[in-house]
Amino acid sequence: MTTHNEPRQTHIDQPAPGASIIEEARQPGVDPCDVACDAMPGYLVGDLSTPEKLWLHEHTAGCNYCHNVFDSYERVGNALDDTATATPRPTLSVATALGLREARYGFLDTPVGPVLVATSDLGLCEVGYLAHRERDDVLGEIETRGLFPIENQASVRPATDQLGEYFAGKRHTFDLPIDFGAITPFTRDVLGATSRVPFGDVLTYGEIARRIGKPGASRAVGNALGRNPLPVVVPCHRIVRADGSMGWYTGGTGIKRRLLALEGIHFDQTRQLALGANVH
């Protein structure tokens, strides 16, 4: 029987728990390069002691192969450090990425049917009747004004609260910032003059035209009011024809009649203003 008295050679892939890599590298039959390469991830995450770090630097300084491997680990470490200290880039919203402003919208149930309400960073930008229109049609109109609609009921709470108070007979004026968007100066003048018509009063299209310095432009006034994006808040329902008839309304004459009735203005069966209405 042959007895082998030679020490058994064991390849150690990783340092034993609690052992120093310096001790591991000094073991008979152990390739220090294997120990150095196995220790490099620990160096990267800060697991090596100061003597172990010094040994690793000394070893890689004298071994071209280990030097190249160690250099790649150091580049990874530097990249991770740069990432950790870099200022995070702000996440762009879809609207910003498209070069548009956001219009956050929600809904309100009213006596004249459901209403879509939208507000931008500048103010209220849409009050759309949904009784006879699809929601997507209203959202499409918002998009044509350079706004990107995003549903967010909480964002429109101030507007829906005030509109709810109006329909409950508890509010006669609105205190909301307005965003008309890109409209013509003429349309802006028409909407501005209409905004100043008091609760319970009515004016004619011709009177609005005169008030903005455009006498004879009553038809153009009617067209501008037909594109009013903020009915109720900009009370185009208070504008009637010179003969006392209601005239056209963006939500339909039924809604116009109900809004005026809410303000104490009534029409007879021929849709003419009843006697005593305050019309100018």
C-alpha positions in Angstrom: 0.0 0.0 0.0 1.3 3.3 -1.0 1.0 6.2 1.3 0.9 9.7 -0.1 2.5 12.1 2.3 2.4 15.1 0.0 0.0 17.8 1.0 -3.3 17.8 -0.8 -3.6 20.7 -3.3 -6.9 22.5 -3.1 -8.0 25.3 -5.4 -9.9 27.9 -3.5 -12.3 29.9 -5.7 -13.3 32.3 -2.9 -11.7 33.2 0.4 -13.0 31.1 3.3 -15.4 33.0 5.5 -13.5 35.2 7.9 -10.1 34.5 6.2 -7.9 37.2 4.8 -7.2 37.2 1.1 -3.6 37.7 2.0 -3.6 34.4 3.9 -5.4 32.6 1.1 -2.9 33.9 -1.5 0.0 32.4 0.6 -1.4 28.9 0.7 0.6 26.3 -1.1 -0.8 25.6 -4.6 -3.0 28.6 -4.7 -2.6 31.0 -7.6 -2.6 34.5 -6.2 -4.2 35.8 -9.4 -7.2 33.6 -8.7 -7.5 35.1 -5.2 -7.0 38.7 -6.6 -9.7 38.3 -9.3 -12.1 36.7 -6.8 -11.6 39.6 -4.4 -12.2 42.3 -6.9 -16.0 42.4 -6.5 -15.5 42.7 -2.8 -13.2 45.6 -3.4 -15.9 47.3 -5.6 -18.6 47.1 -2.9 -16.2 48.0 0.0 -15.9 44.5 1.7 -12.1 44.4 1.9 -10.1 45.6 4.8 -7.3 48.2 4.3 -4.5 45.6 4.3 -6.4 43.5 1.8 -6.9 46.6 -0.5 -3.1 47.3 -0.2 -2.3 43.8 -1.1 -4.6 43.8 -4.1 -3.1 47.1 -5.4 0.4 45.7 -5.0 -0.5 42.5 -6.8 -2.2 44.2 -9.7 0.7 46.6 -10.1 3.0 43.6 -10.8 0.6 41.4 -12.8 -0.5 42.7 -16.2 -3.4 40.3 -16.5 -4.8 41.2 -13.0 -4.1 44.9 -13.7 -6.4 44.8 -16.8 -9.2 43.0 -14.9 -8.9 45.3 -11.9 -9.0 48.4 -14.2 -12.3 47.2 -15.7 -13.8 46.9 -12.2 -12.6 50.3 -11.3 -14.3 51.8 -14.4 -17.5 50.1 -13.3 -17.1 51.5 -9.8 -16.5 55.0 -11.1 -19.6 54.8 -13.4 -21.7 53.7 -10.4 -20.4 56.6 -8.3 -21.3 59.1 -11.1 -24.8 57.6 -11.4 -25.3 57.9 -7.6 -24.2 61.5 -7.4 -25.8 62.7 -10.7 -28.7 65.1 -10.5 -31.8 63.1 -11.5 -33.4 64.3 -14.7 -37.0 65.4 -14.4 -39.5 63.1 -15.9 -41.3 64.7 -18.8 -45.0 64.4 -18.9 -46.6 63.2 -22.2 -48.0 66.8 -22.7 -44.5 68.3 -22.3 -42.9 65.8 -24.6 -45.5 66.7 -27.2 -45.0 70.4 -26.7 -48.5 70.9 -25.3 -49.9 72.2 -22.0 -52.0 69.9 -19.8 -55.7 70.3 -19.4 -56.9 68.3 -16.4 -60.5 67.4 -16.6 -63.3 66.0 -14.5 -67.1 65.8 -14.5 -70.1 67.4 -12.8 -73.7 66.2 -12.8 -76.1 69.2 -13.2 -79.8 69.9 -13.7 -79.0 70.3 -17.4 -77.1 67.0 -17.7 -73.5 66.0 -17.2 -70.8 68.5 -17.8 -67.1 68.1 -18.5 -64.9 70.7 -16.8 -61.2 71.2 -17.6 -58.6 73.5 -16.2 -55.1 74.3 -17.4 -52.1 75.7 -15.5 -53.6 79.2 -16.4 -57.2 78.6 -15.4 -60.5 77.2 -16.4 -60.4 76.2 -20.1 -63.5 74.1 -20.8 -67.1 73.7 -19.7 -68.6 71.2 -22.1 -72.2 69.9 -22.1 -72.4 66.1 -22.5 -76.2 65.7 -22.7 -76.1 65.7 -26.5 -72.4 65.2 -27.2 -69.8 62.5 -26.7 -67.0 63.1 -24.3 -64.4 62.5 -27.0 -65.9 65.3 -29.0 -65.3 67.7 -26.2 -61.8 66.4 -25.5 -61.1 66.8 -29.2 -62.0 70.5 -29.0 -59.6 70.9 -26.1 -56.8 69.4 -28.2 -57.4 71.8 -31.0 -56.6 74.6 -28.6 -53.1 73.1 -28.0 -53.9 71.4 -24.8 -53.4 67.7 -23.8 -56.4 66.5 -21.8 -55.7 64.3 -18.7 -58.5 63.1 -16.4 -58.0 64.4 -12.9 -61.2 65.0 -10.9 -59.4 66.6 -8.0 -57.8 69.3 -10.1 -61.2 70.7 -11.2 -62.7 70.7 -7.7 -62.7 74.6 -7.3 -64.6 74.9 -10.6 -67.0 72.1 -10.0 -67.7 73.5 -6.5 -68.6 76.9 -7.9 -70.7 75.5 -10.7 -72.5 73.3 -8.3 -73.3 76.4 -6.2 -74.6 78.2 -9.2 -77.0 75.4 -10.2 -78.2 75.2 -6.6 -79.1 78.9 -6.7 -76.4 79.9 -4.2 -73.9 81.7 -6.5 -74.4 84.5 -9.0 -70.8 85.2 -10.0 -67.7 83.1 -10.5 -64.3 83.6 -9.0 -62.1 81.5 -11.2 -59.0 82.2 -13.3 -59.8 81.8 -17.0 -57.7 80.4 -19.9 -59.3 81.2 -23.2 -56.2 79.9 -25.1 -55.4 81.0 -28.6 -58.5 83.0 -29.7 -58.9 86.1 -31.9 -58.9 89.5 -30.3 -62.5 89.9 -31.5 -63.7 86.7 -29.8 -61.8 87.7 -26.7 -63.6 91.1 -26.7 -67.0 89.4 -27.2 -66.4 86.9 -24.3 -65.1 89.6 -22.1 -68.2 91.8 -22.6 -70.4 88.8 -22.1 -68.7 88.0 -18.9 -69.9 91.3 -17.5 -73.6 90.7 -18.1 -75.0 90.4 -14.6 -77.0 87.4 -13.2 -80.7 87.9 -14.1 -80.1 90.3 -17.0 -80.1 89.7 -20.8 -78.5 91.7 -23.6 -78.9 91.4 -27.4 -76.2 90.3 -29.8 -76.3 93.8 -31.2 -75.7 95.4 -27.8 -72.6 93.3 -27.2 -71.4 94.4 -30.7 -71.9 98.0 -29.7 -70.1 97.6 -26.4 -67.0 96.2 -28.0 -67.0 99.0 -30.6 -68.2 96.9 -33.5 -71.8 98.1 -34.2 -73.5 96.1 -36.9 -71.4 93.0 -36.1 -74.2 91.2 -34.2 -74.0 88.1 -36.5 -70.2 87.9 -35.8 -70.9 88.2 -32.1 -73.4 85.3 -32.4 -70.7 83.2 -34.2 -68.1 84.0 -31.5 -70.5 83.0 -28.7 -71.2 79.8 -30.5 -67.5 78.9 -29.9 -67.6 79.9 -26.3 -65.6 77.2 -24.4 -66.9 78.3 -21.0 -70.7 78.5 -21.0 -72.3 79.3 -17.7 -69.1 80.9 -16.4 -69.0 83.2 -19.5 -72.8 83.5 -19.6 -73.6 83.5 -23.3 -77.1 82.2 -22.3 -77.8 85.8 -21.3 -77.5 87.0 -24.9 -80.7 87.0 -27.0 -81.9 88.2 -30.3 -83.2 91.8 -30.8 -86.7 90.5 -31.3 -86.7 88.9 -27.9 -86.3 85.3 -29.0 -83.7 83.1 -27.4 -81.4 82.5 -30.4 -79.0 79.6 -30.8 -77.1 78.2 -27.9 -74.1 75.8 -27.8 -75.9 73.4 -25.4 -79.3 73.7 -27.2 -82.2 76.0 -26.6 -83.6 73.7 -23.9 -80.5 74.2 -21.7 -80.6 78.0 -22.5 -84.2 78.2 -21.3 -83.4 76.3 -18.1 -80.4 78.5 -17.3 -82.4 81.7 -17.8 -85.3 80.3 -15.8 -82.8 79.6 -13.0 -82.0 83.3 -13.1 -85.7 84.4 -13.1 -86.0 85.0 -16.8 -88.8 83.2 -18.6 -90.0 82.8 -22.2 -93.5 82.3 -23.4 -94.6 79.4 -25.6 -93.3 81.2 -28.7 -89.9 81.4 -27.1 -90.2 85.2 -26.7 -89.1 86.9 -23.6 -92.0 87.3 -21.1 -93.0 90.8 -20.2 -90.8 92.4 -17.5 -87.5 90.8 -18.5 -84.6 93.1 -18.1 -83.3 93.2 -21.7 -81.2 95.9 -23.3 
